């Protein structure tokens, strides 16, 4: 398929895909499409699974992936309208249940002392996106900034097993939360957040997104796969999508990851869905092994952004 045919194919997908195609690839903000996400397709399906108590699944974090936490993350990534009342009510219920001693969001009764860095990053991502009051998020920001490691990144295992090296998984989840907090217009600890983002981004770039900074070997082959939803797990397309969303400039250390993404393009000019992360789901958005609108949308907006950035640096893909 040529470019026009690929766009046409994307626009045949769920309304949430159509909205993001217009916004990210065609430069047109279709508010009418965003307003429909809650009323049809995947958005309506997610919202219909909400329990009478205002939550999804059994509780905030159980079971994966149908818990309140991961459902709210899915809805944020659909780009549901930011003022959706059902979602905002659930976030308020979560906050009303109380915070851990470190100011973060507890996963359950056994985590009141130390919250989880990855979950705090993901929570900040969707809570900021859905316009939660800034003062209610300040302690979550504080808990995250308190966890910056000497190498510039984050690792949720610091409070469990005393990890000494940052994790790409945790670092990316925190970055997604911090960038959404700032893009949503909050000003709390603005300069501290900017410094934390810079150091965390440098941690990822130091590893060229998937390579050991000591040996140059692939850290984990799973980082090269492109499942969706990503959940808490790191992969190079999710990382590149963060960098384009943050408006980052082209960095030579992205080159290898960009090349891997390009090489995964199938004969139709689209990208396939790779095996999903195992676990219970509300419903399957896309089948593994088949052309994926999610992956094609994300890959194209990454290449569109960094294609422009790279040309400005007098190089080409």
Secondary structure by P-SEA (a helix, b strand, c coil): ccaaaaaaaaaaccaaaaaaaaccccccccaaaaaacccccaaaaaaaaccccccccccccccccccaaaaaaaaaaaccccccaaaaaaaaaaaaacccccccccccccccccccaaaaaaaaacccccccccccaaaaaaaaaaaccccccccccccccccccccaaaaaaaaaaaaaaaaaccccaaaaaaaaaaaaaaaaaaaccccccccccccccccccccccccccccaaaaaaaaaaacccccccaaaaaaaaaaacccccbbbbcccccccccccccccccccaaaaaaaaaaaaaaaaaaaaacccc
